[in-house]
Amino acid sequence: MRTRATLRAGVTDGIVEAVLDELAAVGFGRLTMDGVARRARAGKAALYRRWSSKQEMVLEVVTTISVPMAETAPTEDLADDVARLVHGVADWLTDARMSRIIPDLIAEATRNPELAAALTERLGSARRNYGQAVIDAAITRGEVSPDVDSEYVLDLIAAPVFWRICGRREQVTPAYLNRVVDTVLHALGSPRA
């Protein structure tokens, strides 16, 4: 039996693009393995060799794209770290496909507890861990109080940007993103000088 490692990368890349295109076009509820196979110009068996189900396929593809877009290793500059986190959310959500995919998956998750749990574990928690690492590093350096409400701060990093892009369908400007950064830094008790 062939393993994932021995599957042809070019075929997998084409399927990944097809999953994203199909998901953005029709949403999770209407997405089918047949539809993805047609869009990828691949046999349905090629999908099932890689993923056991539609949900697993979507989760892996979306996570593979979304989590690396959150990668932010802490530095010695809290303001820069926070700015990179906020801009990372904006870059992720301004992608033409992701701006449709993420709200759709969130809506679907309200009806599908298994999908909700998997999205939280594989996407939400993974992205938040980068933000938590930045907060933890700032606490260690003495820039942020150890009793800071990290959960609230992590929400502030993403929520305004998400709402502006996905809720209101408006552009984020550099000035808007700077205000978000300032709000996060204020919540951390470490406003910019």
C-alpha positions as CSV (number, residue, x, y, z in Angstrom):
1,M,0.0,0.0,0.0
2,R,1.3,3.5,-0.9
3,T,1.8,5.9,1.9
4,R,1.2,9.7,1.9
5,A,4.9,10.2,1.6
6,T,5.1,8.3,-1.7
7,L,2.1,10.0,-3.2
8,R,2.9,12.3,-6.1
9,A,3.5,15.8,-4.9
10,G,2.3,17.5,-8.1
11,V,-1.1,15.6,-7.9
12,T,-1.4,16.5,-4.2
13,D,-0.7,20.2,-4.9
14,G,-3.3,20.2,-7.6
15,I,-5.9,18.6,-5.3
16,V,-5.1,21.0,-2.5
17,E,-5.7,23.9,-4.9
18,A,-9.0,22.3,-6.1
19,V,-10.1,21.8,-2.5
20,L,-9.5,25.4,-1.7
21,D,-11.2,26.6,-4.9
22,E,-14.2,24.3,-4.5
23,L,-14.6,25.2,-0.8
24,A,-14.5,28.9,-1.5
25,A,-17.0,28.4,-4.4
26,V,-19.6,26.2,-2.8
27,G,-18.9,26.0,1.0
28,F,-18.4,23.1,3.2
29,G,-22.0,21.9,3.2
30,R,-22.1,21.5,-0.6
31,L,-18.5,20.4,-1.2
32,T,-18.2,16.8,-2.4
33,M,-15.3,14.6,-3.1
34,D,-16.7,14.2,-6.7
35,G,-16.7,18.0,-7.1
36,V,-13.1,18.3,-5.9
37,A,-12.0,15.4,-8.1
38,R,-13.6,17.0,-11.1
39,R,-12.0,20.4,-10.3
40,A,-8.6,18.7,-9.8
41,R,-9.0,16.6,-12.9
42,A,-8.1,13.6,-10.8
43,G,-9.9,10.4,-9.9
44,K,-11.8,10.3,-6.6
45,A,-9.5,7.4,-5.6
46,A,-6.6,9.9,-5.6
47,L,-8.5,11.9,-2.9
48,Y,-9.3,8.8,-0.8
49,R,-5.6,7.7,-0.9
50,R,-4.8,11.0,0.8
51,W,-7.8,11.5,3.1
52,S,-10.5,9.2,4.6
53,S,-13.3,11.8,4.4
54,K,-14.4,15.2,3.2
55,Q,-14.0,16.6,6.7
56,E,-10.5,15.3,7.1
57,M,-9.5,16.6,3.6
58,V,-10.9,20.1,4.4
59,L,-9.3,20.2,7.8
60,E,-5.9,19.2,6.6
61,V,-5.9,21.5,3.6
62,V,-7.1,24.5,5.5
63,T,-4.8,23.8,8.5
64,T,-1.8,23.4,6.1
65,I,-2.5,26.8,4.7
66,S,-3.6,28.6,7.8
67,V,-1.3,27.6,10.6
68,P,2.0,28.6,8.9
69,M,0.5,32.0,8.2
70,A,0.3,32.5,11.9
71,E,4.0,31.6,12.6
72,T,5.5,34.3,14.8
73,A,8.4,33.5,17.0
74,P,8.8,36.0,19.9
75,T,11.6,38.5,19.6
76,E,12.7,41.1,22.1
77,D,10.3,43.7,20.7
78,L,6.7,43.2,22.0
79,A,5.2,45.9,19.7
80,D,6.8,44.4,16.6
81,D,5.7,40.9,17.7
82,V,2.1,42.1,18.2
83,A,2.2,43.9,14.9
84,R,3.3,40.7,13.1
85,L,0.5,38.7,14.8
86,V,-2.1,41.3,13.8
87,H,-0.8,41.6,10.2
88,G,-0.6,37.8,10.0
89,V,-4.4,37.7,10.7
90,A,-5.0,40.3,8.1
91,D,-2.9,38.5,5.5
92,W,-4.7,35.3,6.2
93,L,-8.1,36.7,5.9
94,T,-7.5,39.0,3.0
95,D,-6.7,36.0,0.8
96,A,-9.6,35.8,-1.6
97,R,-10.4,32.2,-0.8
98,M,-9.8,32.3,2.9
99,S,-12.0,35.3,3.4
100,R,-14.9,33.0,2.2
101,I,-13.7,29.7,3.6
102,I,-13.1,30.7,7.2
103,P,-16.6,32.3,7.8
104,D,-18.2,29.3,6.1
105,L,-16.4,26.8,8.3
106,I,-17.3,28.8,11.4
107,A,-20.9,28.8,10.4
108,E,-20.8,25.1,9.6
109,A,-19.1,24.4,13.0
110,T,-22.2,25.7,14.8
111,R,-24.1,22.8,13.3
112,N,-21.4,20.2,13.4
113,P,-19.8,19.7,16.8
114,E,-17.2,17.3,15.5
115,L,-16.0,19.9,12.9
116,A,-16.1,22.6,15.6
117,A,-13.9,20.6,17.9
118,A,-11.5,19.8,15.1
119,L,-11.3,23.4,14.0
120,T,-10.6,24.5,17.5
121,E,-7.9,22.0,18.0
122,R,-6.2,22.1,14.7
123,L,-6.6,25.7,13.6
124,G,-7.8,27.9,16.4
125,S,-5.5,26.6,19.1
126,A,-2.5,26.2,16.8
127,R,-2.8,29.9,15.7
128,R,-3.4,31.1,19.3
129,N,-0.3,29.3,20.5
130,Y,1.8,31.7,18.5
131,G,0.2,34.6,20.2
132,Q,0.5,33.0,23.6
133,A,4.2,32.5,23.0
134,V,4.6,36.2,22.4
135,I,2.7,37.0,25.6
136,D,4.7,34.5,27.6
137,A,8.0,35.9,26.3
138,A,6.9,39.4,27.3
139,I,5.9,38.2,30.7
140,T,9.3,36.5,31.1
141,R,11.0,39.8,30.1
142,G,9.0,41.7,32.7
143,E,7.2,43.8,30.0
144,V,3.7,42.3,30.8
145,S,2.2,41.4,34.1
146,P,1.8,37.7,34.8
147,D,-1.9,38.2,35.6
148,V,-2.7,39.6,32.2
149,D,-5.9,38.2,30.6
150,S,-4.2,36.3,27.8
151,E,-7.5,34.9,26.4
152,Y,-8.9,38.4,26.0
153,V,-5.7,39.7,24.4
154,L,-5.6,36.8,22.0
155,D,-9.2,37.6,21.0
156,L,-8.2,41.3,20.5
157,I,-5.5,40.2,18.1
158,A,-7.9,38.6,15.7
159,A,-11.5,39.6,16.3
160,P,-11.4,43.2,15.0
161,V,-9.6,42.2,11.9
162,F,-11.9,39.2,11.3
163,W,-15.0,41.3,11.8
164,R,-13.7,44.1,9.5
165,I,-12.8,41.7,6.7
166,C,-15.3,38.8,7.0
167,G,-18.2,40.4,8.8
168,R,-18.3,43.9,7.3
169,R,-16.5,42.9,4.0
170,E,-14.3,46.0,4.2
171,Q,-10.6,46.6,3.6
172,V,-8.2,46.9,6.4
173,T,-5.8,49.8,6.1
174,P,-2.4,50.2,7.7
175,A,-3.9,52.8,10.0
176,Y,-6.6,50.4,11.1
177,L,-4.2,47.6,11.8
178,N,-2.0,50.1,13.8
179,R,-5.0,50.9,15.9
180,V,-5.6,47.2,16.5
181,V,-1.9,46.8,17.5
182,D,-2.2,49.8,19.9
183,T,-5.4,48.3,21.4
184,V,-3.6,44.9,22.0
185,L,-0.6,46.6,23.5
186,H,-2.9,48.7,25.8
187,A,-4.6,45.5,26.9
188,L,-1.2,44.0,27.6
189,G,-0.4,47.0,29.8
190,S,2.5,47.9,27.5
191,P,1.4,50.8,25.3
192,R,3.8,52.2,22.7
193,A,5.8,55.2,23.8
